């Protein structure tokens, strides 16, 4: 028997590729659907790559007809908070219109299970920490608002059609595959840990700390970092739960613990044994002071544990990836 197919939109990206690896290890065939605007063909190693844009209805239909997936895991979208403030229409086009197109194709094809890559940015400024899934949603940037609209569209389609869905609200995915197969490799990097690593390696001038006057112990932003491989594992467990008849719902994916930007820099200097050249700049619009999530619901319902998510392990895996041969060969192939 052939392994059952799962369509993974954005499957050539950072999180999507780690999820494809986890799916293959669990016995599925992940079909990565990606326009390669941010993802990489070399990251698609555990199933076929189908090139296409999430907004291209005809291309999606053709891929679904070819592979006949049992379910969809939806990662395709724009994720850069700062860019969303400059180009909100593009974020609504990709994140909202793209999700609408995908849902239309899924309903037409009779696909009844969807796991959605959402974000803690849907919460906005937290009233309590760590935040549960019942925390009010009041996003403060177009990225978070576009993801919240997509969440609500998915829930509405589920209610109307019987499609099962799970929305996974990530906090800060970080690190790399502990086996060194894949890792974080954005062409225009915006994430904290790889930017700090690049500064430590002398590949950029300095690392910028945005804001030192937040209401936090050291004045810098606090985030909840979760190892990308165990974030990926949660998607496999969420998919299994849906296909076994589990009810549609939303889960936080985090650790419940926060680390500040300055904590990350200190840990990186300890792991790498080199300094991180740093500058301090004004805080950025759209950045909440702290984002830490309560993962209790996911731990209970999915029997999931965010292993390897201590800061030292995350940074050690990321450092190993960025300084290893696989990272160099991967970019040489682009």
C-alpha positions, 0 to 999 in steps of 0.5 A, a space after each residue: 500500500 502507498 502511504 497516504 498523501 497530505 498536502 502541505 502548503 508552504 512545505 518548502 519553508 522553515 516550519 513546513 519542511 520540518 513538518 514534512 520530515 515529521 509526517 514522513 517519519 509517521 508514515 505519510 507522504 507529504 506533498 509540498 506545495 510552494 511557490 518558492 518565494 521564501 522556501 527552498 527546493 532543497 528543503 523538500 526531501 521527504 515527498 514530491 514538490 509541486 510548485 504553485 501559488 496558494 492563490 492559484 485555484 487552477 493549480 491547486 485543483 490540479 495538484 489535489 486531483 493528482 495526489 488526492 490528499 486525505 488532509 491539508 496542512 496549511 503553512 503558505 503565507 507571509 509572516 514578517 510583522 514589520 513588512 505587514 505594517 508597510 504592505 498590509 494589502 499584500 498580507 491580506 492578499 496572500 494570507 486571507 485570499 490564499 486561504 479562501 482559495 485553498 478552502 474553496 478547493 478543499 470543499 470542492 474536492 471533499 477534503 475534510 481535515 485541515 491543520 492551520 499554521 496560525 500565530 500568537 500574534 492573533 492575541 496582540 498585547 497580552 492581558 495575562 501571561 502565559 496566555 490561554 487560548 481563551 485570551 481575547 484576540 486583538 492583534 496589533 499588526 496586519 500580520 496578526 489580523 490577517 491570520 485571525 481572519 483566516 482562522 475565522 474563515 476556516 471555522 465558518 467553513 467547518 461549521 457549514 461543511 463539516 470539515 474538521 480543523 485545528 488552528 495552531 497558534 505558534 509562539 516563536 519557532 526556533 532551532 533546527 533539526 537535531 540531525 542536521 538535515 534542515 534548518 532556518 534559511 530565509 533569504 531575507 532573514 527577520 528572526 531573532 536567533 538567526 540574525 544574532 548568529 549572523 552577527 556573531 559570525 561576522 556576516 552582518 555588522 551588528 545585531 539590533 535590539 529594538 527597545 530597552 524600555 519595555 515593562 520587562 525585567 531587562 527592558 527588552 521584549 520577551 518571547 516564548 521559544 519552541 523548538 521547531 522539530 517539536 512544533 512539527 511533532 505537534 502538527 502530526 499529533 493534531 492531524 492524527 487527532 482530526 482524522 480520528 474524529 477529534 473536535 475542531 479547536 485551537 491550540 497554543 504551541 509554546 512552552 509557557 516560559 519566556 526569554 528576553 532578547 538579551 537572554 537570547 544574546 547571552 545564551 548564544 555567546 555562551 554556546 558559540 564562545 564568541 561575542 554578538 556585536 549589538 546596537 540598541 534602537 528604538 522599539 518597533 511598532 507592532 511588537 508587543 512587550 511579551 508573548 508567552 503562551 499556556 500550552 496546557 490544552 495541547 499537552 493534554 489533548 495531543 499528548 504532546 510535550 515541547 521537548 528540547 525547547 530550553 534556550 540552550 538546546 534551541 540555540 545549540 541546534 541553530 548554531 550547528 546548522 548555521 555553521 555546518 556543511 549542510 547549510 553552506 551546500 544548501 545555499 550554494 544550490 540556490 
